[in-house]
Amino acid sequence: MTDANLLYTDVETALRESVRALLSDQCPAERVADCYDGDSALATRLWRPLAADLGLAGLLVPEERGGAGASAREAAVVLEELGRACAPVPFLTSAVIATRVLLGTVENGLLSQLAEGQRTAALAVPLATSPHEYSPTVQESGDGALTGQISGVAGALEADVLLVPARRGGELALHALDVDSVTVTPVVSLDMTRQLADLDLNGATGRRILNGGTETVLSQALELGTALLASEQLGLAQWCLDATVAYLGERIQFGRTVGGFQALKHRLADLYVRIEAARTAARYAAGTEADRDPDRHVAALMASTYCSETAVAAAEECVQLHGGIGMTWEHPAHLYLKRAQADQLALGSPQVIRRRLGDLVDLPMPTSS
Amino acid sequence: MTTEESVRADLKSRVTALLDTHDPRSTDRLEFLRAQFDAGLAWVHYPEGLGGLGLARSHQSYVTELLSAAGAPDNNPRRIGIGLGMAAPTILAYGTAEQQHRFLRPLWTGEEVWCQLFSEPGAGSDLAAVATRAVRDGDTWIVNGQKVWTSQAHLARWGILLARTDPDVPKHRGMSYFICDMQDPGVEVRPLRQITGEAEFNEVFLSEARIPDTQRLGAEGEGWRVANATLMNERVAIGGNAAPRESGMIGITAQTWRDRPEVRRPEYHDQLMSLWVESELARLSGTRLRQKLAAGQPGPEGSGMKLTFARLSQQISGMQLQLLGGEGLRYSDWTMTRPDLVDMTGRDAGYRYLRAKGNSIEGGTSEILRNIIAERVLGLEPEPRFDKDQPWKDIPR
């Protein structure tokens, strides 16, 4: 149960360096902030070099299905870097969740197109869906037409293909739809670096790609999402700590750097300790997932609850400890606070996740009191 | 055969040879432990001739495993933790060959228990302020002063002592480090009763206690450096051992929740799970720390782990009282006792709650640990130190 390597391998470190180099060159914070002013040029420009040139879109796809045959460990390191840069790219939604869904089907053409970065997909469920509490809102009629609304979907605006779960009678099936056949309405989102969209299907038709076992495939894909979102939250929290430490080491008041005052340095020490525990959580989740360790379900939930709260705490401390500048549009702290808060609500809130974890480790919520 | 395999094969043959000549079923416990020490199987990372074989520390677990499978006795490491974890590494690093040969063997076998004479009423977090004076009288030092929070002092044969030998220089430069004979007539040990009712610790009064100069560790005036070696080892020891999931405080509370449906209330569930997650991550962080050490990447996580341990043991023991409700109002026993061993997870919920209060004070307060992390790990500006360059005798006390 604790055999997972909780450190970073040399391969993972090399991958991190290449992702970081690309992001520091092409994803400056000022451009990220443009996402909030209706300019999504960065998102479009950034995805292709990451997905295709660095080959990140195919990390989780086995070589025999057209991918790089890497594991959750490498994908986790990529997410740490994306979190660190607050990068507005659909890696989590397309290269992790939608890819994991397709890996549970016999669909090879679309999978290899995703892996090569030629197309991008999104699973059409609300971003706030927790892996164990999904209920479909789209119905399939007798002639295969799909009708219904799905609100708050992440990755849909960047996607060419939507993977839509739909109910027909008592059974859930999965359909792949061209995005053009669905009405996709952008949502003004708390986090515009992962902007949501509302989907309206009014008799749209696609291809059925999965019949039986759809629930299982969806919950596995969403669970992988929670396990790896933790690494994005870790990277985000680390950026917040690093930026705050750097600033408090320079900012002078009362004739001293303010980082020398215990009221502030103790808060940063606590945050450091918390982020190191988050790193343990994120590495354990990625490692057990990569090893198919039976403890991976517990690991995913632990990482999800701990890293999401740590990221929010780090971003809140970052804003507060920067003082006035932390409240401005000009300073990037707000980008991280918005992303951290949205990430915390994504794929199940910490409280919902902890309740589920209680069931897994035989510490159940009492049914009545 | 890889190096690893050949080391293991060699260790196995040494263990077999030890067991052949000293059958654990028919050998006296102490005799067995002495033979184990002499075979270099006590702590394999120590040098040959001092109970070791000069191997990596990680090989010891294999030896321990083989010996325990053969039913061999152990040296009751919890009872002699201060000797093993603090005195021994310091003697190894700073002791003369004679000191090493005199002290390490009976220390390891448990024949001689050790205690630590560092903290004083006026020197807690500011340990370098120690005021216990050692004055040289020919080949002997005459020691006067008071030490406090000394666990095992009433059982100890020896104490590692930090004392002021030169009051005219700044505080860090005027201390020396000694091995104090706890049976000297100038040493008086009195129990120090604490909030739990028992006296796990002692006060030690030193009145004209005599220490031969041959029992000084390190040079005169070098006491602070030697003491830091001791304290570094204390932190390694705290982060040191692997334990299964739900070890310690959280295991007790989890078991209460499972075994006693009547105490389960929905209001407590989220807090229980938060603490469960944090405890499990603290445990896994210990694994990660050991992986880092094994990969040759020593890190500063030790201080952080102690902070977390202290906070969690306090929060969980507090929650346990709440879970128990009315039952938490009863306390097992306020009688003054002097336990040889302290079990932080033993006795009743009230005891654990009270004892856990010490976790954020002993071995470096949580506030001092935060300073250490902020300054040494994060590189923030150090605390102002007005007394750093003043002669010790001029510092207000």
Interface residues (C-beta under 8 A of the other chain):
Chain A: M1 T2 N5 L6 L7 V245 L248 G249 R256 T257 G259 G260 Q262 K265 H266 L268 A269 D270 Y272 V273 E276 A277 R279 T280 A281 R283 Y284 M302 T305 Y306 Q351 R354 R355 L357 G358 V361 D362 L363 M365 P366 S369
Chain B: A242 R245 A254 W257 R258 P261 R264 R265 P266 H269 D270 L272 M273 S274 W276 V277 E278 E280 L281 A282 L284 S285 T287 R288 Q291 K292 A295 Q297 E301 G304 L307 T308 E367 L369 R370 N371 I373 A374 E375 V377 L378 G379 L380 E381 P382 E383 P384
